[in-house]
């Protein structure tokens, strides 16, 4: 049995934990499988960066199960929606990102991730370089035109 279901909706990949026997808690097998499907690193690496070392240590060592309100409060999730709105809300956000300026979004994500492991001056230099590269894209020119024309931009990823 697969512990992670995967499907694509337009440009959005949806991963769903599928382990009803454990109320969808990640088991070792499920974590391994999820890790294989994600390009980003598992819970021991990311959790302290999301919720802080103290809360992450407590959650990891105690196996504490938290509800949606607590996950939102500690910064584990960005928003909480009603269960019947979950897929619509997720697709709305993912679709918005997918329609955005792909190179600029990728550069921003890389800068955030790189910033966690580098010093301020290295990151400032890398940020300037990334901005100059983004300024040279068609998406940047489209964004400027759209702003001047007071219309939504039509980004192409180029």
Backbone as CSV, one residue per row, in Angstrom:
resi,resn,N_x,N_y,N_z,CA_x,CA_y,CA_z,C_x,C_y,C_z
1,UNK,0.845,-1.190,0.000,0.000,0.000,0.000,0.880,1.240,0.000
2,UNK,0.544,2.199,-0.847,1.269,3.464,-0.891,0.831,4.330,0.282
3,UNK,1.800,4.917,0.957,1.504,5.794,2.086,1.336,7.245,1.646
4,UNK,1.640,7.521,0.388,1.509,8.871,-0.152,0.845,8.775,-1.518
5,UNK,-0.289,9.445,-1.658,-0.967,9.501,-2.948,-0.477,10.737,-3.679
6,UNK,-0.381,10.633,-4.981,0.142,11.729,-5.788,-0.742,11.919,-7.001
7,UNK,-1.073,13.196,-7.274,-1.811,13.489,-8.500,-1.511,14.918,-8.910
8,UNK,-1.689,15.188,-10.186,-1.447,16.512,-10.731,-2.758,17.135,-11.139
9,UNK,-2.920,18.414,-10.819,-4.042,19.209,-11.279,-3.437,20.433,-11.937
10,UNK,-3.532,20.497,-13.255,-2.866,21.531,-14.041,-1.376,21.517,-13.708
11,UNK,-0.825,22.635,-13.245,0.607,22.709,-12.956,0.910,22.443,-11.494
12,UNK,-0.038,21.873,-10.767,0.107,21.673,-9.325,0.171,20.185,-9.005
13,UNK,1.190,19.761,-8.278,1.300,18.381,-7.818,0.758,18.316,-6.391
14,UNK,-0.145,17.378,-6.144,-0.759,17.221,-4.829,-0.282,15.912,-4.221
15,UNK,0.323,15.996,-3.045,0.737,14.820,-2.289,-0.181,14.712,-1.078
16,UNK,-0.730,13.526,-0.857,-1.642,13.294,0.248,-1.162,12.108,1.063
17,UNK,-0.968,12.310,2.369,-0.598,11.202,3.243,-1.790,10.256,3.285
18,UNK,-1.539,8.961,3.103,-2.599,7.966,3.002,-2.282,6.799,3.937
19,UNK,-2.571,6.990,5.216,-2.323,5.927,6.187,-3.422,5.960,7.255
20,UNK,-4.632,5.518,6.887,-5.760,5.619,7.815,-5.557,4.831,9.107
21,UNK,-4.725,3.780,9.069,-4.504,2.980,10.275,-3.854,3.806,11.390
22,UNK,-3.079,4.822,11.013,-2.406,5.656,12.015,-2.987,7.071,12.046
23,UNK,-4.197,7.236,11.539,-4.833,8.552,11.425,-3.951,9.517,10.639
24,UNK,-3.283,8.994,9.627,-2.393,9.725,8.733,-1.142,10.271,9.406
25,UNK,-0.802,9.728,10.560,0.488,10.062,11.156,1.563,9.428,10.294
26,UNK,2.691,10.098,10.166,3.763,9.549,9.344,4.483,8.430,10.078
27,UNK,4.522,7.275,9.456,5.327,6.159,9.949,6.695,6.260,9.288
28,UNK,7.602,5.385,9.673,8.918,5.380,9.035,8.781,5.146,7.532
29,UNK,7.946,4.187,7.148,7.742,3.895,5.723,7.093,5.081,5.012
30,UNK,6.088,5.689,5.645,5.430,6.844,5.047,6.373,8.027,4.904
31,UNK,7.200,8.262,5.921,8.164,9.357,5.868,9.184,9.114,4.761
32,UNK,9.625,7.871,4.620,10.571,7.540,3.560,9.946,7.807,2.198
33,UNK,8.712,7.342,2.048,8.029,7.519,0.777,7.782,8.991,0.474
34,UNK,7.359,9.752,1.474,7.136,11.186,1.278,8.446,11.877,0.927
35,UNK,9.498,11.509,1.622,10.804,12.084,1.352,11.262,11.848,-0.068
36,UNK,10.950,10.679,-0.603,11.314,10.368,-1.984,10.572,11.255,-2.968
37,UNK,9.402,11.696,-2.587,8.572,12.482,-3.503,8.783,13.986,-3.365
38,UNK,9.464,14.398,-2.358,9.705,15.823,-2.155,11.136,16.178,-2.512
39,UNK,11.338,17.293,-3.097,12.700,17.733,-3.365,13.301,18.369,-2.118
40,UNK,12.440,18.877,-1.250,12.920,19.508,-0.020,13.262,18.439,0.995
41,UNK,13.998,18.748,2.012,14.395,17.804,3.062,13.228,17.506,3.976
42,UNK,12.789,16.044,4.995,11.819,15.506,5.920,11.656,16.356,7.129
43,UNK,10.905,15.923,8.289,10.476,16.691,9.463,11.598,17.070,10.410
44,UNK,12.618,16.258,10.610,13.675,16.579,11.575,14.486,17.786,11.122
45,UNK,14.618,17.970,9.843,15.365,19.112,9.332,14.491,20.363,9.293
46,UNK,13.297,20.241,8.729,12.440,21.409,8.540,11.685,21.831,9.795
47,UNK,11.256,20.898,10.597,10.405,21.241,11.736,11.001,22.316,12.636
48,UNK,12.264,22.219,13.074,12.811,23.290,13.920,12.859,24.641,13.213
49,UNK,12.994,24.636,11.908,13.024,25.887,11.171,11.631,26.497,11.043
50,UNK,10.614,25.661,11.115,9.236,26.146,11.006,8.659,26.581,12.345
51,UNK,8.890,25.791,13.380,8.223,26.052,14.665,9.184,26.437,15.776
52,UNK,10.475,26.435,15.502,11.459,26.741,16.534,11.972,25.459,17.179
53,UNK,13.176,25.548,17.726,13.845,24.375,18.292,13.066,23.807,19.481
54,UNK,12.580,24.657,20.365,11.908,24.180,21.578,10.648,23.397,21.248
55,UNK,9.781,23.964,20.412,8.526,23.288,20.057,8.807,22.037,19.231
56,UNK,9.758,22.123,18.303,10.097,20.959,17.480,10.610,19.817,18.349
57,UNK,11.481,20.125,19.296,12.011,19.088,20.186,10.882,18.440,20.977
58,UNK,9.983,19.258,21.506,8.842,18.718,22.256,7.986,17.805,21.376
59,UNK,7.684,18.248,20.170,6.838,17.452,19.281,7.514,16.146,18.881
60,UNK,8.800,16.216,18.557,9.524,15.027,18.116,9.696,14.025,19.246
61,UNK,10.074,14.515,20.430,10.353,13.600,21.539,9.094,13.027,22.177
62,UNK,8.004,13.783,22.170,6.779,13.295,22.809,5.819,12.660,21.823
63,UNK,6.014,12.906,20.529,5.057,12.396,19.550,3.735,13.124,19.627
64,UNK,3.762,14.328,20.188,2.559,15.123,20.383,1.795,15.310,19.074
65,UNK,0.503,15.078,19.123,-0.367,15.325,17.985,-1.039,16.665,18.231
66,UNK,-0.950,17.549,17.261,-1.546,18.869,17.433,-2.686,19.051,16.452
67,UNK,-3.629,19.909,16.841,-4.758,20.168,15.952,-4.402,21.322,15.004
68,UNK,-5.312,21.622,14.101,-5.063,22.630,13.079,-4.816,24.007,13.681
69,UNK,-5.559,24.354,14.709,-5.385,25.674,15.328,-3.977,25.818,15.917
70,UNK,-3.483,24.778,16.569,-2.133,24.821,17.145,-1.083,24.821,16.044
71,UNK,-1.302,24.057,14.976,-0.364,24.046,13.855,-0.249,25.448,13.258
72,UNK,-1.349,26.152,13.168,-1.341,27.527,12.663,-0.639,28.459,13.653
73,UNK,-0.947,28.293,14.926,-0.373,29.160,15.957,1.149,29.076,16.003
74,UNK,1.708,27.869,15.851,3.156,27.706,15.949,3.864,27.897,14.609
75,UNK,3.120,28.150,13.536,3.738,28.416,12.247,4.007,27.194,11.403
76,UNK,3.392,26.084,11.734,3.578,24.862,10.954,2.781,24.914,9.649
77,UNK,1.676,25.630,9.661,0.861,25.830,8.455,0.592,27.322,8.293
78,UNK,0.369,27.737,7.056,0.133,29.150,6.759,-1.310,29.574,6.953
79,UNK,-2.207,28.641,6.774,-3.625,28.960,6.937,-4.395,27.693,7.260
80,UNK,-5.567,27.882,7.821,-6.454,26.775,8.162,-7.787,27.049,7.492
81,UNK,-8.295,26.045,6.791,-9.590,26.168,6.125,-10.459,24.984,6.518
82,UNK,-11.749,25.135,6.320,-12.673,24.045,6.602,-12.339,22.851,5.705
83,UNK,-12.552,21.661,6.215,-12.207,20.439,5.482,-12.834,20.398,4.093
84,UNK,-14.070,20.853,3.989,-14.736,20.797,2.683,-14.215,21.855,1.705
85,UNK,-13.373,22.791,2.183,-12.773,23.817,1.333,-11.291,23.571,1.079
86,UNK,-10.739,22.509,1.685,-9.299,22.288,1.636,-8.748,22.218,0.221
87,UNK,-9.278,21.352,-0.594,-8.741,21.185,-1.938,-8.931,22.450,-2.760
88,UNK,-10.077,23.097,-2.661,-10.299,24.341,-3.400,-9.298,25.414,-2.979
89,UNK,-9.092,25.562,-1.674,-8.151,26.571,-1.175,-6.723,26.254,-1.600
90,UNK,-6.338,24.980,-1.524,-4.986,24.590,-1.923,-4.771,24.816,-3.418
91,UNK,-5.743,24.450,-4.234,-5.623,24.653,-5.679,-5.634,26.134,-6.042
92,UNK,-6.392,26.919,-5.302,-6.417,28.366,-5.531,-5.037,28.974,-5.281
93,UNK,-4.418,28.629,-4.164,-3.090,29.136,-3.851,-2.054,28.612,-4.842
94,UNK,-2.065,27.309,-5.076,-1.092,26.717,-5.993,-1.268,27.263,-7.409
95,UNK,-2.489,27.448,-7.841,-2.753,28.014,-9.159,-2.240,29.439,-9.268
96,UNK,-2.421,30.211,-8.218,-1.915,31.576,-8.190,-0.398,31.585,-8.344
97,UNK,0.271,30.690,-7.629,1.731,30.589,-7.751,2.133,30.117,-9.145
98,UNK,1.394,29.149,-9.683,1.718,28.604,-11.005,1.556,29.647,-12.104
99,UNK,0.658,30.612,-11.897,0.452,31.675,-12.883,1.423,32.837,-12.685
100,UNK,2.204,32.795,-11.630,3.123,33.886,-11.310,4.375,33.866,-12.152
101,UNK,5.267,34.820,-11.907,6.536,34.891,-12.651,7.480,33.790,-12.175
102,UNK,7.541,32.706,-12.899,8.223,31.490,-12.456,9.675,31.726,-12.049
103,UNK,10.419,32.456,-12.856,11.833,32.673,-12.523,11.992,33.494,-11.257
104,UNK,11.181,34.517,-11.096,11.270,35.352,-9.895,10.868,34.562,-8.657
105,UNK,9.824,33.745,-8.766,9.406,32.930,-7.622,10.479,31.905,-7.273
106,UNK,11.081,31.292,-8.286,12.149,30.325,-8.036,13.349,31.004,-7.382
107,UNK,13.684,32.197,-7.855,14.813,32.931,-7.271,14.524,33.305,-5.826
108,UNK,13.299,33.705,-5.545,12.930,34.059,-4.168,13.003,32.840,-3.258
109,UNK,12.484,31.717,-3.731,12.532,30.488,-2.925,13.969,30.060,-2.680
110,UNK,14.807,30.135,-3.710,16.214,29.768,-3.554,16.906,30.697,-2.566
111,UNK,16.582,31.986,-2.630,17.188,32.953,-1.706,16.785,32.668,-0.268
112,UNK,15.535,32.329,-0.061,15.072,31.998,1.291,15.814,30.780,1.817
113,UNK,15.863,29.729,1.012,16.540,28.501,1.439,18.039,28.712,1.638
114,UNK,18.657,29.438,0.723,20.092,29.706,0.814,20.398,30.582,2.031
115,UNK,19.512,31.521,2.308,19.702,32.429,3.430,19.758,31.733,4.773
116,UNK,19.137,30.582,4.868,19.179,29.822,6.118,20.572,29.285,6.417
117,UNK,21.408,29.177,5.387,22.713,28.555,5.567,23.884,29.471,5.221
118,UNK,23.614,30.755,4.985,24.728,31.632,4.606,24.729,32.892,5.457
119,UNK,25.824,33.641,5.353,25.925,34.892,6.104,25.247,36.016,5.320
120,UNK,25.040,37.130,5.973,24.296,38.247,5.392,24.936,38.760,4.104
121,UNK,26.246,38.957,4.076,26.903,39.541,2.903,26.855,38.599,1.702
122,UNK,27.017,37.324,1.939,26.911,36.347,0.851,25.506,36.383,0.271
123,UNK,24.506,36.444,1.143,23.121,36.451,0.690,22.771,37.750,-0.034
124,UNK,23.263,38.880,0.439,23.002,40.146,-0.249,23.586,40.129,-1.656
125,UNK,24.795,39.603,-1.805,25.423,39.490,-3.122,24.604,38.582,-4.039
126,UNK,24.177,37.442,-3.516,23.379,36.503,-4.313,22.030,37.111,-4.684
127,UNK,21.444,37.885,-3.778,20.153,38.512,-4.042,20.257,39.537,-5.162
128,UNK,21.308,40.346,-5.143,21.515,41.327,-6.214,21.668,40.618,-7.556
129,UNK,22.451,39.558,-7.584,22.643,38.790,-8.818,21.317,38.231,-9.322
130,UNK,20.528,37.652,-8.424,19.225,37.086,-8.813,18.286,38.171,-9.321
131,UNK,18.280,39.329,-8.663,17.416,40.418,-9.115,17.804,40.892,-10.508
132,UNK,19.094,41.019,-10.766,19.536,41.434,-12.098,19.110,40.424,-13.162
133,UNK,19.187,39.144,-12.824,18.743,38.113,-13.765,17.241,38.210,-14.005
134,UNK,16.474,38.461,-12.959,15.014,38.582,-13.104,14.642,39.830,-13.902
135,UNK,15.378,40.923,-13.710,15.094,42.154,-14.446,15.249,41.960,-15.949
136,UNK,16.031,40.978,-16.363,16.277,40.734,-17.781,15.247,39.811,-18.417
137,UNK,14.226,39.379,-17.658,13.253,38.438,-18.211,12.074,39.156,-18.866
138,UNK,11.394,38.425,-19.727,10.164,38.949,-20.343,9.072,39.124,-19.288
139,UNK,9.065,38.243,-18.285,8.061,38.366,-17.229,8.198,39.687,-16.479
140,UNK,9.434,40.142,-16.256,9.631,41.429,-15.583,9.032,42.554,-16.428
141,UNK,9.343,42.553,-17.723,8.803,43.580,-18.615,7.279,43.520,-18.647
142,UNK,6.728,42.310,-18.656,5.273,42.150,-18.643,4.677,42.695,-17.352
143,UNK,5.328,42.438,-16.232,4.838,42.961,-14.954,4.817,44.479,-14.925
144,UNK,5.856,45.107,-15.453,5.918,46.569,-15.514,4.822,47.110,-16.431
145,UNK,4.665,46.480,-17.624,3.596,46.903,-18.560,2.220,46.767,-17.923
146,UNK,1.994,45.631,-17.281,0.683,45.385,-16.671,0.391,46.409,-15.574
147,UNK,1.397,46.753,-14.808,1.213,47.757,-13.758,0.865,49.110,-14.373
148,UNK,1.596,49.490,-15.408,1.344,50.767,-16.076,-0.034,50.801,-16.730
149,UNK,-0.464,49.654,-17.256,-1.763,49.567,-17.929,-2.897,49.208,-16.972
150,UNK,-2.550,49.031,-15.707,-3.534,48.706,-14.659,-4.378,47.491,-15.008
151,UNK,-3.651,46.405,-15.342,-4.296,45.136,-15.671,-3.506,44.014,-15.027
152,UNK,-4.101,42.848,-14.886,-3.355,41.704,-14.328,-2.264,41.267,-15.308
153,UNK,-1.088,40.918,-14.790,-0.017,40.472,-15.679,-0.303,39.081,-16.242
154,UNK,0.266,38.811,-17.408,0.182,37.501,-18.044,1.596,36.951,-18.167
155,UNK,2.049,36.259,-17.121,3.411,35.750,-17.080,3.530,34.467,-17.906
156,UNK,4.693,34.298,-18.531,4.923,33.115,-19.372,6.062,32.242,-18.878
157,UNK,6.775,32.706,-17.857,7.915,31.929,-17.360,9.190,32.186,-18.128
158,UNK,9.177,33.238,-18.943,10.383,33.550,-19.721,10.890,34.943,-19.397
